[in-house]
Structure formats: C-alpha cells, structure tokens
Amino acid sequence: MSVEDDGWRQRRPVAHIDVLSCSSGNALIPSMQTHTEFLKYCGAALRGGRALAMATGLVLVVLRTDLACAFSFDDVAARAKQQSQAVYESVTHKPPTALAALTYDQYRDIRFRPDHALWHRENLPFELMFFHLGKFQTQSVRINEVTPQGVHHIPYQSADFNYGHNKLSPQTWGDLGFAGFRAHYPMNRSDYKDEVAVFLGASYFRALAKGLRYGLSARGLAVDTVGGHGEEFPRFTEFWIVKPTAATKTLTVYALLDSPRATGAYQFDVQPGSETVIDVRERIFLRAPVATLGIAPLTTMFDFGPNQLHRLDFRPAVHDSDGLTVVTGDGEWLWRPLINPRQTLTTSFSMRALRGFGLMQRDRSFDDYQDSEARYELRPSAWIEPVGSWGPGRIELVQINTPDETNDNVVAYWVPARLPASGQPLDFAYRLHWQGMEQMRPPGAWVAQTRTGPGFVQLPEDEQQFIVDFSGPSLAALPPEANVKAVVTAPSNGQIVESNAYRLEANGNWRMTVRVKQLDHAQPTELRGFLQNGADVLTETWSNIFPALKQ
C-alpha cells in the first residue's frame, strides 16, 4: 500500500542518551539528557587523564569527529545486576482507553508505514518497523538506537502509523513507547526486504529463514512453567539496537529482562539466510528462589497428526512442530513425537551434558497437511546449539491440551542442575538455528513418521500399537535381506507384547512395529526403540509417551 509523506521530518532526532559503557564497577554513569552534555562528559573524562581512566574503567572511542562511549553487553548486564538488588516494580501505566478497547480486527488495522521504517531512507540492509500498543499488547517497551554518536531513544510518533478505519486521537497520547519491533532484510529477493525477526510480548521472539513462514517462537527465559506456584512471564523492558552499516549482514540487539524473581541481560546477533542463525548471549540474576528455571525456551503448537488423528478434520495434520530432538553429551540422539494430551503432561531427559535440542517440523510436504492457507509445511524448525559447557541438567518438555490450532501448547527448555545464589550471575550462550528442509538430523537414520492404531485386528483396551518408520543413509546402505532388529523397551509402566522390524519395498524405509500393554492405567507409559544390525545401532532412539488410559 502506497502512503504519502505527510510532512515526515528527518528521521529520529536525538532525544535521550540513556546508558553509557563508561562504568565504575557495576555503577552506571547517570543518563545524559542531551548529545552536547554527553560529549562534555566524555571530554571531561579525557582531560582527567590516565588516573581517572584507571579509577573508573573508562573506555572512550573516537569515531568521526565525535567522542562516543561504546555501548556493549556489559552495560546491559550492569543494569540487570543493579535491578536484581532492588525490589521489583511492576508496570503500572496503561495505554489510553481507546487503544485498550479496540477489537482484534481494529487493532490489526493499525499498521506501521513501511516508508517510515528506521534506516529506510539510508538504504541500509536492515530496516526496523514497530508495533503499536493496543488490545493484547498493553505493556510498552523502550527502544533505543546505538550509533557511533551514542545511544538514542526512539520516540513513538503517531505519524509513523496508518490507523486504517479507526477513529482515534493519537496526537494526544504523547510518547507511548512501542509494543515491540520487527526487523526486515532482503532474504528472498534483492529488491524487497522480508520480515526476518520479531520481538513482541513478554520475552517472546521468533525468526524466519528463506522461504519459510512464521510458526514456533523462542523466549528469553521460562520461570516455573511447572514445579512452582504458577508460571511467571519475564519480559523484555528495554532494547538497544545497533545501527547497521551498508555492508552489515548481522543485526545486533541488546535487551534488558525483568520479572519479580529474575533480571537478565541479552545479546542477539541475527544473521538471516537460507538458515537464519541468532547467536544469543545471556546473563541471569535471580532476585528470589525459582523452582524451575528454563533456559532457551521454545514454544510451539501441536493439535493433531498421524500419531494422534483427528476424526472430524479433513486435514491429516495440524502442527507447527511434530517432535522434540535431543542430543546428549554422550552422543545419543533422541526423538520424542509431540502429542496433544487430555491433561498436562511433563516429561524430562536428564544428562551430564547437552549437545543440542530443538522443536522440529520434519514433515515437509503439502500433502502432509493439505492446508492451503496455513501452509504448515513451511513452518520453521528451531535448533539450540550450546556454546561452551552448560554442565549437568535436564531437557524438560511440557505439553498441555489445546482445543484447536490457535493456542501454543508445547514448551521445551533446559533446566540447569544447579542455580546460583540470589544476585550471582548465571551465564549461557547458544546458537539458535531457524531451519527449513535442511535441518538438524542424526548422521545415521531418523524417525520419518509415527502412527498409532490397531489396524485390522482389534487390540485389548490396555494395549496400543505404534508404527514407526525410519529413513536415512545408514539404512539405505543395507541390502534388503539385512538382519535388522527392533530393540524396544518400556522403562516405566509398560510390557512389550510384540515388536518387529522390516524393510518397506515401496520406498526403501525400514518400519518398526510395537505393541505395548499399559500396566497402571492411571500412569503414562514410556517407550524407547531403535533399529540395530548386529552390534551397530542404525538409528536415533524413538522415545515415546503412551498417555495414561484413565485421566
């Protein structure tokens, strides 16, 4: 949609310099109210000579003709530590009544003007657009731009938005702030900047790779999703976004997180492409004890699929992700098919070390879903690759019931075995890969599909049958007559009635069939299975949950 330039001024005057990296220990230099005041401060620091620099840990960078203090992750970390030592203050201001009263469609009618995007007129590789407050997005975030000249607050300006058919008076609202922002980059075409990443709501963010559509989300932190007295949702309260250069291929975003029991500093380096990668660095400070601290949380939706059919829907599957992949420090690959349980189901994988985990969308054909609008086959997979050692802990998977596809109902995260004392830092770094057809899989063979049901012969009420197909190079290299064995166990609450393995002549995959009897009908049954040829393990481990029959 084309819009006219309605007297739009030169983009974003310097309004406020908020946080500088000129720090003494963990105490930040007070905010400078103007650019001139900022330069005077840095100039005075220089005149103070070496003694002052040594005493305050002052680092000055001379860029162009201006003096500017370099902004970094450490500045945000100092803010987070400082906040952790203070009593949590909840957000009390609310958006104007007219915005809060908007319907869903009315709120969607408020759109940012593309030609007003930050850095649009400079023709830089990245551009930013901002989300308006209203309806569900009622908590504003402060957004700043980091340039060689300093840190500049980006004020809300109503002229940047098209309000559609809404009858509103935005000129009376002042500087509302924003609900969040999205980054654009020419990922699919050189002449068009695609939306590649969004930071919106609590600590949620998500990204796209080339040719994909939005699906699952990531979060900055999960607090007591299970195990406590109700989940707490930390939120990003302030962002600092580094202005790119003409040659920039990575967008750097800093964020400050806050909640009643935790604060945190984050750095996100977003690298769009056929696989979009976000390098994440975080430092967490706890204000108070937490029962379950979830690191690198991923959130998705699973309604139904081949392993849990919907008898009334024409579509064979509806989900943003179909399984959880985990690679332990010992090198074992695990695949847990997702389900839509009747009651909340929490399971975990404990290990001494973690190589990676992710919520994956393995089914990549339109025929898998038959949904011409949602296009679930184009939803991304998200893979977490730890940087450095995360130590011992567990991957926790929480699945709750959802009546339809409009609700996320699955979350997976890492829970460290040990947490620091209040006020002490907890550091993590990881690479978050957003993937499509080319995604993280084991080198040998992997689960291609899981199906469930009795077939022609009916089963007793306490039994269930699973059909698991494996595919991959380790199986493709076998002769058809290879002696492949299904190794299946029921570590808890199950008895294996029958298991088989055989090659499918139609496509060359290998199939494992499992019949299991549930012993205690009030408890779920865990299953593990893989294919083996002699002493060689050929596949990843299929790790499945048979929900309790009585719920």
Buried (B, 14 or more C-beta within 10 A) or exposed (E): EEEEEEEBEEBBEBBBBBBBBBBEEEEBBEBBEEBEEBBEBBEEBBEEEEEEBEEBEBBBEEEEEBBBBBBBBBBBBBBBBBBBEEEBEEEEEEBBEBBBEBEEEBBEBBBBBBEBBBBBEEEBBBBBBBBBBBBEBBBBBBBBBBBEBBBBBBBBBBBBBBBEEBEBEBEEBEEBBBBBBBBBBBBBEEEEBBBBBBBBBBBBBBBBBBEBEBBBBBBBBBBBBBEBEEBBBBBBBBBBBBBBEEEBEBBBBBBBBBBEBBBBBBBBBBBBEEBBBBBBBBBBBBBEEBBBBBBBBBBBBBBBBBBBBBEEBEBBBBBBBBBBBBBBBEEBBBBBBBBBBEEEBBBBBEBEEBBBBBBBBBBBEEEBBBBEEBEBBBBBBBBBBBEEEBEBBBBBBBBBBBEEBEEBBBBBBBBBEEBEEBEEBBEBBBBBBBBBEEBBBBEBBBBBBBBBEEEEEEBEEBBBBBBBBBBBEBBEEBEEEBEBBBBBEBEEBBEBBEBEBEBEEEEEBBBBBBBBBBEBEEBBBBBBBBBBBEEEBBBBBBBBBBBBBEE
